[in-house]
Amino acid sequence: MKKIWTSYIGMVAVLLVIIYASIVLGSLDLKFIEIVKGIFGNRTGSTAVVFDLRLPRVLIAMFAGAALALSGALLQAAIKNPLADPGIIGITSAAMLGNVVVINFLPHLFFYSPIFAFAGGIIAFLILYLVTKKYDMSPIFVLLVGIALNAIFTSIIKVSGVTAVHFTESTGLSMKTWEDANLLMGFSAFGIIAALLLGSICNMLGLSEKTIRSVGFPVVKARWGVIIVAVYLASVATAIVGSIAFIGLLVPHIARMLVGTNYKVLLPFVILLGAAMLLLADTLGRTVIQPYEIAASVVMSLIGGPFLIILIRKFGKIYGH
């Protein structure tokens, strides 16, 4: 228990440091007093940068990171796949395709773009499930089919010629406004609250099928309920920040090493760690080679790619592939 509390306190401290660094660092260096004024007081000149540009970007990174990390944790619990990540198995690219529909044909419904993204994500998971269920959704088969789906949906997006989508993909979290922040926070709040209520169910799904059924637990309904929340979280985040892979893969595994496998304890920690990780990736991307930017998705790929290879080697041996 002491380790858990220490991990939580340390994670909160790290997140606060990253938030401060993200607000302070940039092409325009700001002092602490300017930050305070930008948030609570006079919003003119350099202080306006804090409220109008950096603060919404920080909030978007945190909420998107938390949503994607929670999505990965829930998917890993629901389908018992340690390699599950919404960005790797095609959910986020399908969610982006849902955005294409809005931008191309229904621009007046842009406020509801997370709903269209959610529809795309659900379609992607249903295809994944139908193709891999005869293999009992083996982690390696899910990964391979997911990569194929990701390639298909991404190709459709590329050939659609929608410049707004290309802009979102290439710039990541840049040029985001309070409108984007409010949209993401409003839609993701429902999913985050729902995810936190699923801790006990995720713990049950971690048991063997025989044990679960012996106590009369509605395993099928519970599993699909968790999956729907997971897809919703990933889709909502993708609708605002574009496709960002590996957060849903990295964060749950790191969190388990720090606070254990009890999902009641794990899921809140995943929120903090996911928020910190994407915010750190975005801060590094926009500061290391100023005045240019590296998209947060690229930074996460540089970190997550090697991690995925390690996991494939580890779990590939376990599942006999």
C-alpha positions as CSV (number, residue, x, y, z in Angstrom):
1,M,0.0,0.0,0.0
2,K,2.9,2.3,0.8
3,K,4.3,1.8,-2.7
4,I,0.9,2.7,-4.2
5,W,0.6,5.9,-2.3
6,T,4.2,6.8,-3.1
7,S,3.6,6.2,-6.8
8,Y,0.5,8.3,-6.8
9,I,2.1,11.2,-5.0
10,G,5.2,11.0,-7.2
11,M,3.0,10.9,-10.3
12,V,1.0,14.0,-9.3
13,A,4.2,15.8,-8.6
14,V,5.7,14.8,-12.0
15,L,2.4,15.9,-13.8
16,L,2.5,19.3,-12.1
17,V,6.1,19.8,-13.2
18,I,5.3,18.9,-16.8
19,I,2.3,21.2,-16.8
20,Y,4.5,24.1,-15.6
21,A,7.2,23.3,-18.1
22,S,4.7,23.1,-20.9
23,I,3.2,26.5,-20.1
24,V,6.6,28.2,-19.5
25,L,8.7,26.7,-22.4
26,G,8.2,27.7,-26.0
27,S,9.3,30.3,-28.6
28,L,8.2,32.9,-26.1
29,D,9.7,32.3,-22.6
30,L,7.4,33.5,-19.9
31,K,8.0,34.3,-16.2
32,F,5.9,32.9,-13.4
33,I,4.1,36.2,-12.8
34,E,3.2,36.3,-16.5
35,I,1.7,32.9,-16.3
36,V,-0.4,33.8,-13.3
37,K,-1.6,37.0,-15.1
38,G,-2.4,35.0,-18.2
39,I,-4.5,32.5,-16.3
40,F,-6.3,34.7,-13.8
41,G,-5.6,38.3,-14.7
42,N,-4.7,40.6,-17.5
43,R,-4.7,38.8,-20.9
44,T,-2.8,41.2,-23.1
45,G,0.5,40.9,-24.9
46,S,2.6,38.0,-23.8
47,T,0.2,37.0,-21.1
48,A,-2.5,36.4,-23.7
49,V,-0.3,33.6,-25.1
50,V,-0.8,31.6,-21.9
51,F,-4.6,31.7,-21.9
52,D,-5.3,31.7,-25.6
53,L,-2.7,29.2,-26.8
54,R,-0.8,27.3,-24.2
55,L,-3.4,26.6,-21.6
56,P,-6.0,25.0,-24.1
57,R,-3.1,23.0,-25.6
58,V,-2.1,21.7,-22.2
59,L,-5.6,20.7,-21.3
60,I,-6.1,19.0,-24.7
61,A,-2.9,17.0,-24.3
62,M,-3.9,15.9,-20.8
63,F,-7.4,14.9,-21.6
64,A,-6.4,13.1,-24.8
65,G,-3.5,11.3,-23.1
66,A,-5.8,10.2,-20.3
67,A,-8.5,9.0,-22.7
68,L,-6.1,7.1,-24.9
69,A,-4.3,5.5,-21.9
70,L,-7.6,4.4,-20.4
71,S,-8.7,3.0,-23.7
72,G,-5.7,0.8,-23.9
73,A,-6.1,-0.4,-20.3
74,L,-9.7,-1.3,-20.8
75,L,-9.1,-3.1,-24.1
76,Q,-6.3,-5.1,-22.6
77,A,-8.6,-6.2,-19.8
78,A,-11.6,-6.9,-22.0
79,I,-9.9,-9.0,-24.7
80,K,-7.1,-10.2,-22.5
81,N,-4.6,-8.9,-24.9
82,P,-1.4,-7.3,-23.5
83,L,-0.6,-5.8,-27.0
84,A,-3.9,-4.0,-27.4
85,D,-3.7,-0.3,-28.2
86,P,-6.4,1.7,-30.1
87,G,-3.8,3.3,-32.3
88,I,-2.2,-0.1,-33.3
89,I,-5.3,-2.2,-33.9
90,G,-7.0,0.3,-36.3
91,I,-9.5,2.0,-34.0
92,T,-8.0,5.5,-34.1
93,S,-7.5,5.5,-37.9
94,A,-11.2,4.4,-38.3
95,A,-12.2,7.2,-36.0
96,M,-10.2,9.6,-38.1
97,L,-12.2,8.3,-41.1
98,G,-15.4,9.2,-39.2
99,N,-14.0,12.8,-39.1
100,V,-13.5,12.7,-42.8
101,V,-17.2,12.1,-43.2
102,V,-18.0,15.2,-41.1
103,I,-15.5,17.5,-42.8
104,N,-16.4,16.4,-46.3
105,F,-20.1,16.0,-46.2
106,L,-21.5,17.4,-42.9
107,P,-19.3,20.4,-41.9
108,H,-22.3,22.0,-40.0
109,L,-22.2,19.0,-37.6
110,F,-18.5,19.6,-36.7
111,F,-19.4,19.8,-33.0
112,Y,-20.6,16.2,-33.2
113,S,-17.5,15.0,-34.8
114,P,-16.6,12.8,-31.8
115,I,-19.8,10.9,-32.3
116,F,-18.9,10.2,-36.0
117,A,-15.4,9.2,-34.8
118,F,-16.9,6.8,-32.3
119,A,-19.0,5.2,-35.0
120,G,-15.9,4.7,-37.1
121,G,-14.0,3.2,-34.1
122,I,-16.9,0.7,-33.4
123,I,-16.9,-0.4,-37.0
124,A,-13.2,-1.0,-36.9
125,F,-13.4,-3.1,-33.7
126,L,-16.4,-5.2,-35.1
127,I,-14.3,-6.0,-38.2
128,L,-11.4,-6.9,-36.0
129,Y,-13.6,-9.1,-33.8
130,L,-15.2,-10.9,-36.7
131,V,-11.9,-11.7,-38.4
132,T,-10.1,-12.9,-35.3
133,K,-12.7,-14.6,-33.2
134,K,-12.1,-18.0,-34.8
135,Y,-8.5,-17.7,-33.4
136,D,-10.0,-16.7,-30.0
137,M,-8.7,-13.2,-30.5
138,S,-5.1,-14.4,-30.1
139,P,-2.9,-11.3,-29.3
140,I,-0.6,-11.9,-32.3
141,F,-3.6,-12.3,-34.7
142,V,-5.3,-9.3,-33.3
143,L,-2.1,-7.3,-33.8
144,L,-1.6,-8.4,-37.4
145,V,-5.2,-7.8,-38.4
146,G,-5.2,-4.5,-36.6
147,I,-2.1,-3.3,-38.4
148,A,-3.8,-4.3,-41.7
149,L,-7.0,-2.4,-40.8
150,N,-4.9,0.6,-39.7
151,A,-3.2,0.6,-43.1
152,I,-6.6,0.4,-44.9
153,F,-8.3,3.2,-43.1
154,T,-5.2,5.4,-43.2
155,S,-5.0,4.9,-47.0
156,I,-8.6,5.9,-47.4
157,I,-8.0,9.0,-45.4
158,K,-4.9,9.9,-47.5
159,V,-6.7,9.5,-50.9
160,S,-9.8,11.4,-49.7
161,G,-7.9,14.7,-50.2
162,V,-9.4,16.3,-47.1
163,T,-6.9,19.0,-46.2
164,A,-8.3,19.6,-42.7
165,V,-7.6,15.9,-41.8
166,H,-4.1,16.1,-43.2
167,F,-3.6,19.3,-41.2
168,T,-4.7,17.6,-38.0
169,E,-2.5,14.5,-38.6
170,S,0.6,16.5,-39.5
171,T,0.4,19.1,-36.7
172,G,-0.9,17.1,-33.8
173,L,-1.9,19.4,-31.0
174,S,-0.7,22.7,-32.5
175,M,-3.1,25.5,-33.4
176,K,-5.8,24.2,-31.0
177,T,-8.2,26.6,-29.4
178,W,-10.5,26.7,-26.4
179,E,-13.3,25.5,-28.7
180,D,-11.3,22.3,-29.3
181,A,-10.5,22.0,-25.6
182,N,-14.1,22.4,-24.5
183,L,-15.2,19.9,-27.1
184,L,-12.7,17.3,-25.9
185,M,-13.2,17.8,-22.2
186,G,-17.0,17.7,-22.6
187,F,-17.2,14.5,-24.5
188,S,-14.3,12.7,-22.8
189,A,-15.5,13.4,-19.3
190,F,-18.4,10.9,-19.7
191,G,-16.0,8.2,-20.9
192,I,-13.5,8.8,-18.1
193,I,-16.1,8.7,-15.4
194,A,-17.6,5.5,-17.0
195,A,-14.1,3.9,-17.1
196,L,-13.5,4.6,-13.4
197,L,-16.7,2.7,-12.6
198,L,-15.5,-0.4,-14.5
199,G,-12.6,-1.3,-12.1
200,S,-14.4,-4.3,-10.5
201,I,-15.6,-5.6,-13.9
202,C,-12.1,-5.4,-15.3
203,N,-10.8,-7.4,-12.3
204,M,-13.5,-10.0,-12.9
205,L,-12.6,-10.2,-16.6
206,G,-9.0,-10.9,-15.7
207,L,-10.1,-14.3,-14.1
208,S,-10.4,-17.5,-16.1
209,E,-13.5,-18.0,-18.2
210,K,-14.5,-21.1,-16.1
211,T,-14.2,-19.1,-12.8
212,I,-16.2,-16.2,-14.1
213,R,-19.0,-18.3,-15.4
214,S,-19.1,-20.4,-12.2
215,V,-20.2,-17.4,-10.2
216,G,-22.9,-16.4,-12.8
217,F,-21.1,-13.3,-14.0
218,P,-22.5,-11.9,-17.3
219,V,-19.1,-12.1,-19.0
220,V,-20.3,-11.3,-22.6
221,K,-22.3,-8.2,-21.6
222,A,-19.5,-7.0,-19.3
223,R,-16.8,-7.5,-21.9
224,W,-18.7,-5.6,-24.6
225,G,-19.6,-2.8,-22.1
226,V,-15.9,-2.3,-21.4
227,I,-15.0,-2.4,-25.1
228,I,-17.6,0.2,-26.0
229,V,-16.2,2.6,-23.3
230,A,-12.7,1.9,-24.5
231,V,-13.5,2.6,-28.2
232,Y,-15.5,5.7,-27.2
233,L,-12.5,7.2,-25.3
234,A,-10.1,6.5,-28.1
235,S,-12.4,7.9,-30.7
236,V,-13.2,11.1,-28.9
237,A,-9.5,11.9,-28.3
238,T,-8.7,11.1,-32.0
239,A,-11.5,13.4,-33.2
240,I,-9.6,16.3,-31.6
241,V,-5.8,15.5,-31.8
242,G,-5.6,13.0,-34.6
243,S,-4.2,9.5,-34.5
244,I,-1.6,8.9,-31.7
245,A,-0.5,5.4,-31.1
246,F,1.4,3.6,-28.3
247,I,0.0,5.6,-25.3
248,G,-2.6,3.0,-24.8
249,L,0.1,0.3,-25.0
250,L,2.8,2.0,-22.9
251,V,0.9,3.6,-20.0
252,P,-1.0,0.5,-18.7
253,H,2.1,-1.7,-18.6
254,I,4.1,1.0,-16.8
255,A,1.2,1.6,-14.4
256,R,1.0,-2.1,-13.5
257,M,4.7,-2.1,-12.6
258,L,4.1,0.9,-10.3
259,V,0.7,0.2,-8.6
260,G,-0.2,-3.4,-9.4
261,T,-3.0,-5.1,-11.4
262,N,-6.0,-4.1,-9.3
263,Y,-8.0,-2.1,-11.8
264,K,-9.7,0.0,-9.1
265,V,-6.2,1.3,-8.2
266,L,-4.8,1.1,-11.7
267,L,-7.3,3.1,-13.7
268,P,-7.0,6.4,-11.8
269,F,-3.2,6.1,-12.0
270,V,-3.5,5.4,-15.8
271,I,-5.3,8.8,-16.1
272,L,-2.5,10.7,-14.4
273,L,0.3,8.8,-16.3
274,G,-1.5,9.1,-19.7
275,A,-2.0,12.8,-19.2
276,A,1.6,13.3,-18.2
277,M,3.0,11.2,-21.1
278,L,1.2,12.9,-24.0
279,L,1.8,16.4,-22.5
280,L,5.5,15.6,-22.1
281,A,5.6,14.3,-25.7
282,D,4.0,17.4,-27.0
283,T,6.2,19.7,-24.9
284,L,9.4,18.0,-26.2
285,G,8.1,18.0,-29.7
286,R,7.6,21.8,-29.8
287,T,10.7,22.8,-27.9
288,V,13.7,20.5,-28.9
289,I,14.1,22.0,-32.4
290,Q,12.5,25.5,-32.1
291,P,11.1,27.2,-34.1
292,Y,10.0,23.9,-35.7
293,E,7.8,21.3,-34.2
294,I,7.8,17.5,-34.0
295,A,4.2,16.1,-33.7
296,A,3.4,14.4,-30.5
297,S,2.4,11.3,-32.5
298,V,6.0,11.1,-33.9
299,V,7.5,11.4,-30.5
300,M,5.3,8.7,-29.1
301,S,6.1,6.4,-32.1
302,L,9.9,6.8,-31.4
303,I,9.2,5.7,-27.8
304,G,6.5,3.2,-28.4
305,G,7.9,1.3,-31.4
306,P,10.8,-0.3,-29.5
307,F,8.5,-1.0,-26.5
308,L,6.1,-2.9,-28.8
309,I,9.0,-5.0,-30.2
310,I,9.9,-6.0,-26.6
311,L,6.3,-6.9,-25.8
312,I,6.0,-9.0,-29.0
313,R,9.1,-11.0,-28.1
314,K,7.8,-11.5,-24.6
315,F,4.2,-12.4,-25.2
316,G,4.9,-14.1,-28.6
317,K,6.7,-16.8,-26.7
318,I,3.9,-17.2,-24.1
319,Y,1.2,-17.7,-26.8
320,G,3.4,-19.9,-28.9
321,H,3.8,-17.7,-32.0
